[in-house]
Amino acid sequence: MLKLKVDDMSCGHCAATVTKAAQSVAGVEKADVDLAKGEALITGTPDIAALIAAIDDAGFPAKEIM
C-alpha cells in the first residue's frame, strides 16, 4: 500500500477528482482519499511517478509519504 500526501483538496469534489485520477493509473486496484487528512491510500502496484503525475495533472500536488 502506498500513502500519498495530497495538497489543495478542500471539498468532496476535490477528493473525488483525486480518486478518479489515481484510479486511471495502471496498477491501481483501489484509491481511498481522506479529505480531512489530505492523504490518499493506494492499493496495487502502480508506477509511483505515473501516479503522482496523474494526481498533479488533476491539479493537486502529491508526494509519497515514507
CHARMM-style PDB file with segment names, atoms N, HN, CA, C and O in Angstrom:
ATOM      1  N   MET     1       0.839  -1.182   0.000  1.00  0.00      PROA
ATOM      2  CA  MET     1       0.000   0.000   0.000  1.00  0.00      PROA
ATOM      3  C   MET     1       0.886   1.248   0.000  1.00  0.00      PROA
ATOM      4  O   MET     1       1.883   1.319   0.718  1.00  0.00      PROA
ATOM      5  N   LEU     2       0.510   2.206  -0.802  1.00  0.00      PROA
ATOM      6  HN  LEU     2      -0.300   2.149  -1.386  1.00  0.00      PROA
ATOM      7  CA  LEU     2       1.222   3.488  -0.881  1.00  0.00      PROA
ATOM      8  C   LEU     2       0.408   4.553  -0.168  1.00  0.00      PROA
ATOM      9  O   LEU     2      -0.821   4.550  -0.222  1.00  0.00      PROA
ATOM     10  N   LYS     3       1.099   5.455   0.495  1.00  0.00      PROA
ATOM     11  HN  LYS     3       2.098   5.456   0.538  1.00  0.00      PROA
ATOM     12  CA  LYS     3       0.435   6.567   1.169  1.00  0.00      PROA
ATOM     13  C   LYS     3       0.977   7.856   0.559  1.00  0.00      PROA
ATOM     14  O   LYS     3       2.186   8.087   0.530  1.00  0.00      PROA
ATOM     15  N   LEU     4       0.070   8.678   0.078  1.00  0.00      PROA
ATOM     16  HN  LEU     4      -0.912   8.490   0.102  1.00  0.00      PROA
ATOM     17  CA  LEU     4       0.459   9.949  -0.540  1.00  0.00      PROA
ATOM     18  C   LEU     4      -0.118  11.113   0.242  1.00  0.00      PROA
ATOM     19  O   LEU     4      -1.240  11.040   0.744  1.00  0.00      PROA
ATOM     20  N   LYS     5       0.638  12.168   0.343  1.00  0.00      PROA
ATOM     21  HN  LYS     5       1.550  12.227  -0.065  1.00  0.00      PROA
ATOM     22  CA  LYS     5       0.156  13.450   0.847  1.00  0.00      PROA
ATOM     23  C   LYS     5      -0.352  14.205  -0.367  1.00  0.00      PROA
ATOM     24  O   LYS     5       0.367  14.364  -1.353  1.00  0.00      PROA
ATOM     25  N   VAL     6      -1.599  14.674  -0.294  1.00  0.00      PROA
ATOM     26  HN  VAL     6      -2.184  14.545   0.507  1.00  0.00      PROA
ATOM     27  CA  VAL     6      -2.197  15.394  -1.413  1.00  0.00      PROA
ATOM     28  C   VAL     6      -2.634  16.769  -0.915  1.00  0.00      PROA
ATOM     29  O   VAL     6      -3.472  16.874  -0.020  1.00  0.00      PROA
ATOM     30  N   ASP     7      -2.067  17.810  -1.494  1.00  0.00      PROA
ATOM     31  HN  ASP     7      -1.386  17.724  -2.221  1.00  0.00      PROA
ATOM     32  CA  ASP     7      -2.359  19.178  -1.080  1.00  0.00      PROA
ATOM     33  C   ASP     7      -3.486  19.792  -1.910  1.00  0.00      PROA
ATOM     34  O   ASP     7      -3.820  19.313  -2.994  1.00  0.00      PROA
ATOM     35  N   ASP     8      -4.053  20.856  -1.370  1.00  0.00      PROA
ATOM     36  HN  ASP     8      -3.781  21.245  -0.490  1.00  0.00      PROA
ATOM     37  CA  ASP     8      -5.026  21.723  -2.050  1.00  0.00      PROA
ATOM     38  C   ASP     8      -6.423  21.121  -2.194  1.00  0.00      PROA
ATOM     39  O   ASP     8      -7.240  21.675  -2.930  1.00  0.00      PROA
ATOM     40  N   MET     9      -6.729  20.010  -1.521  1.00  0.00      PROA
ATOM     41  HN  MET     9      -6.066  19.560  -0.922  1.00  0.00      PROA
ATOM     42  CA  MET     9      -8.092  19.485  -1.548  1.00  0.00      PROA
ATOM     43  C   MET     9      -8.912  20.248  -0.505  1.00  0.00      PROA
ATOM     44  O   MET     9      -8.483  20.403   0.639  1.00  0.00      PROA
ATOM     45  N   SER    10     -10.100  20.725  -0.909  1.00  0.00      PROA
ATOM     46  HN  SER    10     -10.448  20.599  -1.838  1.00  0.00      PROA
ATOM     47  CA  SER    10     -10.915  21.498   0.021  1.00  0.00      PROA
ATOM     48  C   SER    10     -12.367  21.037   0.103  1.00  0.00      PROA
ATOM     49  O   SER    10     -13.144  21.559   0.902  1.00  0.00      PROA
ATOM     50  N   CYS    11     -12.733  20.054  -0.727  1.00  0.00      PROA
ATOM     51  HN  CYS    11     -12.102  19.630  -1.376  1.00  0.00      PROA
ATOM     52  CA  CYS    11     -14.131  19.616  -0.724  1.00  0.00      PROA
ATOM     53  C   CYS    11     -14.245  18.180  -1.235  1.00  0.00      PROA
ATOM     54  O   CYS    11     -13.266  17.572  -1.667  1.00  0.00      PROA
ATOM     55  N   GLY    12     -15.447  17.669  -1.173  1.00  0.00      PROA
ATOM     56  HN  GLY    12     -16.243  18.162  -0.823  1.00  0.00      PROA
ATOM     57  CA  GLY    12     -15.681  16.315  -1.651  1.00  0.00      PROA
ATOM     58  C   GLY    12     -15.405  16.144  -3.134  1.00  0.00      PROA
ATOM     59  O   GLY    12     -14.946  15.090  -3.572  1.00  0.00      PROA
ATOM     60  N   HSD    13     -15.688  17.186  -3.903  1.00  0.00      PROA
ATOM     61  HN  HSD    13     -16.060  18.043  -3.547  1.00  0.00      PROA
ATOM     62  CA  HSD    13     -15.415  17.119  -5.347  1.00  0.00      PROA
ATOM     63  C   HSD    13     -13.919  16.979  -5.597  1.00  0.00      PROA
ATOM     64  O   HSD    13     -13.498  16.244  -6.490  1.00  0.00      PROA
ATOM     65  N   CYS    14     -13.118  17.688  -4.803  1.00  0.00      PROA
ATOM     66  HN  CYS    14     -13.460  18.286  -4.077  1.00  0.00      PROA
ATOM     67  CA  CYS    14     -11.657  17.581  -4.923  1.00  0.00      PROA
ATOM     68  C   CYS    14     -11.213  16.141  -4.651  1.00  0.00      PROA
ATOM     69  O   CYS    14     -10.417  15.575  -5.399  1.00  0.00      PROA
ATOM     70  N   ALA    15     -11.733  15.564  -3.583  1.00  0.00      PROA
ATOM     71  HN  ALA    15     -12.380  16.024  -2.975  1.00  0.00      PROA
ATOM     72  CA  ALA    15     -11.373  14.189  -3.228  1.00  0.00      PROA
ATOM     73  C   ALA    15     -11.795  13.218  -4.328  1.00  0.00      PROA
ATOM     74  O   ALA    15     -11.067  12.275  -4.638  1.00  0.00      PROA
ATOM     75  N   ALA    16     -12.960  13.445  -4.912  1.00  0.00      PROA
ATOM     76  HN  ALA    16     -13.551  14.211  -4.660  1.00  0.00      PROA
ATOM     77  CA  ALA    16     -13.430  12.579  -5.998  1.00  0.00      PROA
ATOM     78  C   ALA    16     -12.538  12.708  -7.223  1.00  0.00      PROA
ATOM     79  O   ALA    16     -12.275  11.718  -7.906  1.00  0.00      PROA
ATOM     80  N   THR    17     -12.071  13.921  -7.505  1.00  0.00      PROA
ATOM     81  HN  THR    17     -12.285  14.725  -6.949  1.00  0.00      PROA
ATOM     82  CA  THR    17     -11.179  14.145  -8.637  1.00  0.00      PROA
ATOM     83  C   THR    17      -9.853  13.420  -8.429  1.00  0.00      PROA
ATOM     84  O   THR    17      -9.322  12.814  -9.360  1.00  0.00      PROA
ATOM     85  N   VAL    18      -9.318  13.480  -7.214  1.00  0.00      PROA
ATOM     86  HN  VAL    18      -9.749  13.972  -6.458  1.00  0.00      PROA
ATOM     87  CA  VAL    18      -8.068  12.783  -6.902  1.00  0.00      PROA
ATOM     88  C   VAL    18      -8.268  11.277  -7.015  1.00  0.00      PROA
ATOM     89  O   VAL    18      -7.410  10.573  -7.548  1.00  0.00      PROA
ATOM     90  N   THR    19      -9.387  10.786  -6.521  1.00  0.00      PROA
ATOM     91  HN  THR    19     -10.084  11.358  -6.088  1.00  0.00      PROA
ATOM     92  CA  THR    19      -9.684   9.350  -6.623  1.00  0.00      PROA
ATOM     93  C   THR    19      -9.731   8.910  -8.077  1.00  0.00      PROA
ATOM     94  O   THR    19      -9.127   7.902  -8.446  1.00  0.00      PROA
ATOM     95  N   LYS    20     -10.442   9.658  -8.895  1.00  0.00      PROA
ATOM     96  HN  LYS    20     -10.932  10.476  -8.595  1.00  0.00      PROA
ATOM     97  CA  LYS    20     -10.564   9.322 -10.317  1.00  0.00      PROA
ATOM     98  C   LYS    20      -9.203   9.358 -11.011  1.00  0.00      PROA
ATOM     99  O   LYS    20      -8.895   8.486 -11.823  1.00  0.00      PROA
ATOM    100  N   ALA    21      -8.394  10.360 -10.693  1.00  0.00      PROA
ATOM    101  HN  ALA    21      -8.644  11.069 -10.034  1.00  0.00      PROA
ATOM    102  CA  ALA    21      -7.066  10.466 -11.301  1.00  0.00      PROA
ATOM    103  C   ALA    21      -6.201   9.270 -10.907  1.00  0.00      PROA
ATOM    104  O   ALA    21      -5.508   8.695 -11.746  1.00  0.00      PROA
ATOM    105  N   ALA    22      -6.244   8.901  -9.629  1.00  0.00      PROA
ATOM    106  HN  ALA    22      -6.807   9.368  -8.947  1.00  0.00      PROA
ATOM    107  CA  ALA    22      -5.441   7.769  -9.156  1.00  0.00      PROA
ATOM    108  C   ALA    22      -5.898   6.476  -9.818  1.00  0.00      PROA
ATOM    109  O   ALA    22      -5.072   5.663 -10.234  1.00  0.00      PROA
ATOM    110  N   GLN    23      -7.202   6.285  -9.917  1.00  0.00      PROA
ATOM    111  HN  GLN    23      -7.872   6.946  -9.579  1.00  0.00      PROA
ATOM    112  CA  GLN    23      -7.733   5.055 -10.490  1.00  0.00      PROA
ATOM    113  C   GLN    23      -7.474   4.931 -11.989  1.00  0.00      PROA
ATOM    114  O   GLN    23      -7.611   3.847 -12.557  1.00  0.00      PROA
ATOM    115  N   SER    24      -7.105   6.030 -12.625  1.00  0.00      PROA
ATOM    116  HN  SER    24      -6.994   6.911 -12.164  1.00  0.00      PROA
ATOM    117  CA  SER    24      -6.814   5.988 -14.062  1.00  0.00      PROA
ATOM    118  C   SER    24      -5.420   5.429 -14.351  1.00  0.00      PROA
ATOM    119  O   SER    24      -5.089   5.148 -15.503  1.00  0.00      PROA
ATOM    120  N   VAL    25      -4.611   5.270 -13.312  1.00  0.00      PROA
ATOM    121  HN  VAL    25      -4.880   5.499 -12.376  1.00  0.00      PROA
ATOM    122  CA  VAL    25      -3.233   4.798 -13.488  1.00  0.00      PROA
ATOM    123  C   VAL    25      -3.198   3.277 -13.456  1.00  0.00      PROA
ATOM    124  O   VAL    25      -3.782   2.652 -12.571  1.00  0.00      PROA
ATOM    125  N   ALA    26      -2.508   2.685 -14.428  1.00  0.00      PROA
ATOM    126  HN  ALA    26      -2.033   3.193 -15.147  1.00  0.00      PROA
ATOM    127  CA  ALA    26      -2.375   1.232 -14.489  1.00  0.00      PROA
ATOM    128  C   ALA    26      -1.748   0.707 -13.201  1.00  0.00      PROA
ATOM    129  O   ALA    26      -0.775   1.266 -12.695  1.00  0.00      PROA
ATOM    130  N   GLY    27      -2.322  -0.372 -12.683  1.00  0.00      PROA
ATOM    131  HN  GLY    27      -3.112  -0.825 -13.094  1.00  0.00      PROA
ATOM    132  CA  GLY    27      -1.786  -0.991 -11.481  1.00  0.00      PROA
ATOM    133  C   GLY    27      -2.489  -0.581 -10.203  1.00  0.00      PROA
ATOM    134  O   GLY    27      -2.308  -1.219  -9.166  1.00  0.00      PROA
ATOM    135  N   VAL    28      -3.294   0.481 -10.261  1.00  0.00      PROA
ATOM    136  HN  VAL    28      -3.440   0.999 -11.104  1.00  0.00      PROA
ATOM    137  CA  VAL    28      -4.042   0.909  -9.072  1.00  0.00      PROA
ATOM    138  C   VAL    28      -5.276   0.017  -8.946  1.00  0.00      PROA
ATOM    139  O   VAL    28      -6.114  -0.035  -9.846  1.00  0.00      PROA
ATOM    140  N   GLU    29      -5.372  -0.681  -7.819  1.00  0.00      PROA
ATOM    141  HN  GLU    29      -4.691  -0.639  -7.088  1.00  0.00      PROA
ATOM    142  CA  GLU    29      -6.528  -1.526  -7.560  1.00  0.00      PROA
ATOM    143  C   GLU    29      -7.607  -0.760  -6.794  1.00  0.00      PROA
ATOM    144  O   GLU    29      -8.801  -0.953  -7.024  1.00  0.00      PROA
ATOM    145  N   LYS    30      -7.175   0.108  -5.885  1.00  0.00      PROA
ATOM    146  HN  LYS    30      -6.205   0.265  -5.698  1.00  0.00      PROA
ATOM    147  CA  LYS    30      -8.113   0.876  -5.066  1.00  0.00      PROA
ATOM    148  C   LYS    30      -7.444   2.163  -4.618  1.00  0.00      PROA
ATOM    149  O   LYS    30      -6.248   2.184  -4.329  1.00  0.00      PROA
ATOM    150  N   ALA    31      -8.220   3.229  -4.563  1.00  0.00      PROA
ATOM    151  HN  ALA    31      -9.192   3.212  -4.798  1.00  0.00      PROA
ATOM    152  CA  ALA    31      -7.727   4.516  -4.076  1.00  0.00      PROA
ATOM    153  C   ALA    31      -8.702   5.041  -3.033  1.00  0.00      PROA
ATOM    154  O   ALA    31      -9.864   5.305  -3.343  1.00  0.00      PROA
ATOM    155  N   ASP    32      -8.239   5.192  -1.808  1.00  0.00      PROA
ATOM    156  HN  ASP    32      -7.295   4.977  -1.556  1.00  0.00      PROA
ATOM    157  CA  ASP    32      -9.036   5.758  -0.725  1.00  0.00      PROA
ATOM    158  C   ASP    32      -8.473   7.126  -0.377  1.00  0.00      PROA
ATOM    159  O   ASP    32      -7.342   7.235   0.098  1.00  0.00      PROA
ATOM    160  N   VAL    33      -9.257   8.166  -0.611  1.00  0.00      PROA
ATOM    161  HN  VAL    33     -10.175   8.078  -0.997  1.00  0.00      PROA
ATOM    162  CA  VAL    33      -8.812   9.536  -0.368  1.00  0.00      PROA
ATOM    163  C   VAL    33      -9.479  10.056   0.903  1.00  0.00      PROA
ATOM    164  O   VAL    33     -10.699   9.991   1.053  1.00  0.00      PROA
ATOM    165  N   ASP    34      -8.655  10.573   1.816  1.00  0.00      PROA
ATOM    166  HN  ASP    34      -7.664  10.627   1.695  1.00  0.00      PROA
ATOM    167  CA  ASP    34      -9.141  11.145   3.069  1.00  0.00      PROA
ATOM    168  C   ASP    34      -8.974  12.656   2.988  1.00  0.00      PROA
ATOM    169  O   ASP    34      -7.872  13.185   3.132  1.00  0.00      PROA
ATOM    170  N   LEU    35     -10.091  13.340   2.755  1.00  0.00      PROA
ATOM    171  HN  LEU    35     -10.986  12.911   2.639  1.00  0.00      PROA
ATOM    172  CA  LEU    35     -10.073  14.793   2.596  1.00  0.00      PROA
ATOM    173  C   LEU    35      -9.546  15.481   3.851  1.00  0.00      PROA
ATOM    174  O   LEU    35      -8.737  16.404   3.757  1.00  0.00      PROA
ATOM    175  N   ALA    36      -9.997  15.041   5.021  1.00  0.00      PROA
ATOM    176  HN  ALA    36     -10.654  14.291   5.096  1.00  0.00      PROA
ATOM    177  CA  ALA    36      -9.617  15.684   6.283  1.00  0.00      PROA
ATOM    178  C   ALA    36      -8.115  15.589   6.548  1.00  0.00      PROA
ATOM    179  O   ALA    36      -7.514  16.532   7.064  1.00  0.00      PROA
ATOM    180  N   LYS    37      -7.517  14.471   6.204  1.00  0.00      PROA
ATOM    181  HN  LYS    37      -8.005  13.704   5.786  1.00  0.00      PROA
ATOM    182  CA  LYS    37      -6.077  14.274   6.426  1.00  0.00      PROA
ATOM    183  C   LYS    37      -5.239  14.759   5.253  1.00  0.00      PROA
ATOM    184  O   LYS    37      -4.031  14.952   5.395  1.00  0.00      PROA
ATOM    185  N   GLY    38      -5.863  14.958   4.097  1.00  0.00      PROA
ATOM    186  HN  GLY    38      -6.844  14.802   3.982  1.00  0.00      PROA
ATOM    187  CA  GLY    38      -5.110  15.344   2.909  1.00  0.00      PROA
ATOM    188  C   GLY    38      -4.220  14.212   2.425  1.00  0.00      PROA
ATOM    189  O   GLY    38      -3.087  14.435   1.999  1.00  0.00      PROA
ATOM    190  N   GLU    39      -4.745  12.994   2.495  1.00  0.00      PROA
ATOM    191  HN  GLU    39      -5.666  12.813   2.841  1.00  0.00      PROA
ATOM    192  CA  GLU    39      -3.964  11.818   2.133  1.00  0.00      PROA
ATOM    193  C   GLU    39      -4.745  10.905   1.195  1.00  0.00      PROA
ATOM    194  O   GLU    39      -5.974  10.934   1.132  1.00  0.00      PROA
ATOM    195  N   ALA    40      -3.983  10.096   0.472  1.00  0.00      PROA
ATOM    196  HN  ALA    40      -2.985  10.072   0.523  1.00  0.00      PROA
ATOM    197  CA  ALA    40      -4.569   9.060  -0.368  1.00  0.00      PROA
ATOM    198  C   ALA    40      -3.842   7.756  -0.078  1.00  0.00      PROA
ATOM    199  O   ALA    40      -2.612   7.706  -0.079  1.00  0.00      PROA
ATOM    200  N   LEU    41      -4.613   6.703   0.170  1.00  0.00      PROA
ATOM    201  HN  LEU    41      -5.612   6.745   0.171  1.00  0.00      PROA
ATOM    202  CA  LEU    41      -4.049   5.374   0.347  1.00  0.00      PROA
ATOM    203  C   LEU    41      -4.327   4.599  -0.927  1.00  0.00      PROA
ATOM    204  O   LEU    41      -5.477   4.459  -1.343  1.00  0.00      PROA
ATOM    205  N   ILE    42      -3.275   4.100  -1.538  1.00  0.00      PROA
ATOM    206  HN  ILE    42      -2.341   4.214  -1.200  1.00  0.00      PROA
ATOM    207  CA  ILE    42      -3.367   3.436  -2.828  1.00  0.00      PROA
ATOM    208  C   ILE    42      -3.012   1.964  -2.661  1.00  0.00      PROA
ATOM    209  O   ILE    42      -1.951   1.625  -2.135  1.00  0.00      PROA
ATOM    210  N   THR    43      -3.901   1.102  -3.109  1.00  0.00      PROA
ATOM    211  HN  THR    43      -4.763   1.377  -3.536  1.00  0.00      PROA
ATOM    212  CA  THR    43      -3.660  -0.337  -3.101  1.00  0.00      PROA
ATOM    213  C   THR    43      -3.354  -0.764  -4.530  1.00  0.00      PROA
ATOM    214  O   THR    43      -4.031  -0.348  -5.470  1.00  0.00      PROA
ATOM    215  N   GLY    44      -2.337  -1.591  -4.687  1.00  0.00      PROA
ATOM    216  HN  GLY    44      -1.786  -1.929  -3.924  1.00  0.00      PROA
ATOM    217  CA  GLY    44      -1.956  -2.076  -6.002  1.00  0.00      PROA
ATOM    218  C   GLY    44      -0.468  -1.895  -6.224  1.00  0.00      PROA
ATOM    219  O   GLY    44       0.296  -1.679  -5.283  1.00  0.00      PROA
ATOM    220  N   THR    45      -0.071  -1.985  -7.478  1.00  0.00      PROA
ATOM    221  HN  THR    45      -0.691  -2.160  -8.242  1.00  0.00      PROA
ATOM    222  CA  THR    45       1.353  -1.878  -7.825  1.00  0.00      PROA
ATOM    223  C   THR    45       1.576  -0.888  -8.971  1.00  0.00      PROA
ATOM    224  O   THR    45       2.173  -1.242  -9.988  1.00  0.00      PROA
ATOM    225  N   PRO    46       1.102   0.340  -8.814  1.00  0.00      PROA
ATOM    226  CA  PRO    46       1.306   1.323  -9.892  1.00  0.00      PROA
ATOM    227  C   PRO    46       2.731   1.850  -9.897  1.00  0.00      PROA
ATOM    228  O   PRO    46       3.459   1.733  -8.911  1.00  0.00      PROA
ATOM    229  N   ASP    47       3.112   2.433 -11.026  1.00  0.00      PROA
ATOM    230  HN  ASP    47       2.520   2.529 -11.826  1.00  0.00      PROA
ATOM    231  CA  ASP    47       4.356   3.194 -11.097  1.00  0.00      PROA
ATOM    232  C   ASP    47       4.124   4.466 -10.285  1.00  0.00      PROA
ATOM    233  O   ASP    47       3.224   5.249 -10.590  1.00  0.00      PROA
ATOM    234  N   ILE    48       4.937   4.666  -9.252  1.00  0.00      PROA
ATOM    235  HN  ILE    48       5.667   4.030  -9.004  1.00  0.00      PROA
ATOM    236  CA  ILE    48       4.724   5.790  -8.336  1.00  0.00      PROA
ATOM    237  C   ILE    48       4.820   7.132  -9.065  1.00  0.00      PROA
ATOM    238  O   ILE    48       4.021   8.036  -8.816  1.00  0.00      PROA
ATOM    239  N   ALA    49       5.790   7.258  -9.957  1.00  0.00      PROA
ATOM    240  HN  ALA    49       6.438   6.525 -10.159  1.00  0.00      PROA
ATOM    241  CA  ALA    49       5.946   8.516 -10.694  1.00  0.00      PROA
ATOM    242  C   ALA    49       4.717   8.807 -11.550  1.00  0.00      PROA
ATOM    243  O   ALA    49       4.278   9.954 -11.632  1.00  0.00      PROA
ATOM    244  N   ALA    50       4.161   7.779 -12.186  1.00  0.00      PROA
ATOM    245  HN  ALA    50       4.518   6.847 -12.118  1.00  0.00      PROA
ATOM    246  CA  ALA    50       2.963   7.959 -13.015  1.00  0.00      PROA
ATOM    247  C   ALA    50       1.758   8.323 -12.152  1.00  0.00      PROA
ATOM    248  O   ALA    50       0.927   9.141 -12.546  1.00  0.00      PROA
ATOM    249  N   LEU    51       1.671   7.716 -10.980  1.00  0.00      PROA
ATOM    250  HN  LEU    51       2.346   7.051 -10.659  1.00  0.00      PROA
ATOM    251  CA  LEU    51       0.574   8.001 -10.059  1.00  0.00      PROA
ATOM    252  C   LEU    51       0.619   9.451  -9.584  1.00  0.00      PROA
ATOM    253  O   LEU    51      -0.392  10.154  -9.612  1.00  0.00      PROA
ATOM    254  N   ILE    52       1.780   9.883  -9.156  1.00  0.00      PROA
ATOM    255  HN  ILE    52       2.601   9.312  -9.134  1.00  0.00      PROA
ATOM    256  CA  ILE    52       1.941  11.265  -8.692  1.00  0.00      PROA
ATOM    257  C   ILE    52       1.684  12.244  -9.835  1.00  0.00      PROA
ATOM    258  O   ILE    52       1.056  13.284  -9.636  1.00  0.00      PROA
ATOM    259  N   ALA    53       2.168  11.914 -11.025  1.00  0.00      PROA
ATOM    260  HN  ALA    53       2.678  11.069 -11.186  1.00  0.00      PROA
ATOM    261  CA  ALA    53       1.956  12.788 -12.180  1.00  0.00      PROA
ATOM    262  C   ALA    53       0.468  12.919 -12.505  1.00  0.00      PROA
ATOM    263  O   ALA    53       0.006  14.013 -12.828  1.00  0.00      PROA
ATOM    264  N   ALA    54      -0.284  11.825 -12.425  1.00  0.00      PROA
ATOM    265  HN  ALA    54       0.092  10.936 -12.162  1.00  0.00      PROA
ATOM    266  CA  ALA    54      -1.719  11.868 -12.729  1.00  0.00      PROA
ATOM    267  C   ALA    54      -2.459  12.754 -11.735  1.00  0.00      PROA
ATOM    268  O   ALA    54      -3.339  13.525 -12.118  1.00  0.00      PROA
ATOM    269  N   ILE    55      -2.103  12.644 -10.462  1.00  0.00      PROA
ATOM    270  HN  ILE    55      -1.388  12.017 -10.150  1.00  0.00      PROA
ATOM    271  CA  ILE    55      -2.759  13.470  -9.439  1.00  0.00      PROA
ATOM    272  C   ILE    55      -2.341  14.929  -9.587  1.00  0.00      PROA
ATOM    273  O   ILE    55      -3.172  15.830  -9.474  1.00  0.00      PROA
ATOM    274  N   ASP    56      -1.061  15.160  -9.838  1.00  0.00      PROA
ATOM    275  HN  ASP    56      -0.386  14.428  -9.930  1.00  0.00      PROA
ATOM    276  CA  ASP    56      -0.574  16.526 -10.082  1.00  0.00      PROA
ATOM    277  C   ASP    56      -1.295  17.144 -11.288  1.00  0.00      PROA
ATOM    278  O   ASP    56      -1.709  18.302 -11.239  1.00  0.00      PROA
ATOM    279  N   ASP    57      -1.442  16.364 -12.371  1.00  0.00      PROA
ATOM    280  HN  ASP    57      -1.105  15.423 -12.410  1.00  0.00      PROA
ATOM    281  CA  ASP    57      -2.103  16.847 -13.581  1.00  0.00      PROA
ATOM    282  C   ASP    57      -3.566  17.205 -13.328  1.00  0.00      PROA
ATOM    283  O   ASP    57      -4.137  18.044 -14.024  1.00  0.00      PROA
ATOM    284  N   ALA    58      -4.167  16.563 -12.326  1.00  0.00      PROA
ATOM    285  HN  ALA    58      -3.703  15.881 -11.760  1.00  0.00      PROA
ATOM    286  CA  ALA    58      -5.550  16.863 -11.964  1.00  0.00      PROA
ATOM    287  C   ALA    58      -5.650  18.140 -11.135  1.00  0.00      PROA
ATOM    288  O   ALA    58      -6.749  18.605 -10.833  1.00  0.00      PROA
ATOM    289  N   GLY    59      -4.494  18.706 -10.767  1.00  0.00      PROA
ATOM    290  HN  GLY    59      -3.602  18.327 -11.013  1.00  0.00      PROA
ATOM    291  CA  GLY    59      -4.480  19.983 -10.063  1.00  0.00      PROA
ATOM    292  C   GLY    59      -4.183  19.897  -8.571  1.00  0.00      PROA
ATOM    293  O   GLY    59      -4.369  20.868  -7.838  1.00  0.00      PROA
ATOM    294  N   PHE    60      -3.721  18.730  -8.127  1.00  0.00      PROA
ATOM    295  HN  PHE    60      -3.570  17.942  -8.724  1.00  0.00      PROA
ATOM    296  CA  PHE    60      -3.468  18.536  -6.700  1.00  0.00      PROA
ATOM    297  C   PHE    60      -2.057  18.008  -6.483  1.00  0.00      PROA
ATOM    298  O   PHE    60      -1.779  16.848  -6.786  1.00  0.00      PROA
ATOM    299  N   PRO    61      -1.164  18.844  -5.963  1.00  0.00      PROA
ATOM    300  CA  PRO    61       0.222  18.404  -5.736  1.00  0.00      PROA
ATOM    301  C   PRO    61       0.256  17.212  -4.787  1.00  0.00      PROA
ATOM    302  O   PRO    61      -0.364  17.226  -3.723  1.00  0.00      PROA
ATOM    303  N   ALA    62       0.992  16.184  -5.193  1.00  0.00      PROA
ATOM    304  HN  ALA    62       1.496  16.172  -6.057  1.00  0.00      PROA
ATOM    305  CA  ALA    62       1.074  14.965  -4.378  1.00  0.00      PROA
ATOM    306  C   ALA    62       2.519  14.537  -4.207  1.00  0.00      PROA
ATOM    307  O   ALA    62       3.372  14.804  -5.053  1.00  0.00      PROA
ATOM    308  N   LYS    63       2.779  13.853  -3.072  1.00  0.00      PROA
ATOM    309  HN  LYS    63       2.086  13.635  -2.385  1.00  0.00      PROA
ATOM    310  CA  LYS    63       4.100  13.276  -2.847  1.00  0.00      PROA
ATOM    311  C   LYS    63       3.935  12.065  -1.952  1.00  0.00      PROA
ATOM    312  O   LYS    63       3.010  11.986  -1.144  1.00  0.00      PROA
ATOM    313  N   GLU    64       4.854  11.121  -2.114  1.00  0.00      PROA
ATOM    314  HN  GLU    64       5.605  11.186  -2.771  1.00  0.00      PROA
ATOM    315  CA  GLU    64       4.787   9.899  -1.314  1.00  0.00      PROA
ATOM    316  C   GLU    64       5.196  10.180   0.122  1.00  0.00      PROA
ATOM    317  O   GLU    64       6.148  10.916   0.379  1.00  0.00      PROA
ATOM    318  N   ILE    65       4.466   9.586   1.049  1.00  0.00      PROA
ATOM    319  HN  ILE    65       3.692   8.988   0.840  1.00  0.00      PROA
ATOM    320  CA  ILE    65       4.820   9.650   2.475  1.00  0.00      PROA
ATOM    321  C   ILE    65       5.553   8.368   2.802  1.00  0.00      PROA
ATOM    322  O   ILE    65       5.032   7.277   2.572  1.00  0.00      PROA
ATOM    323  N   MET    66       6.742   8.488   3.332  1.00  0.00      PROA
ATOM    324  HN  MET    66       7.164   9.375   3.519  1.00  0.00      PROA
ATOM    325  CA  MET    66       7.537   7.291   3.638  1.00  0.00      PROA
ATOM    326  C   MET    66       7.142   6.693   4.955  1.00  0.00      PROA
ATOM    327  OT1 MET    66       7.709   5.682   5.369  1.00  0.00      PROA
TER     328      MET     66
END
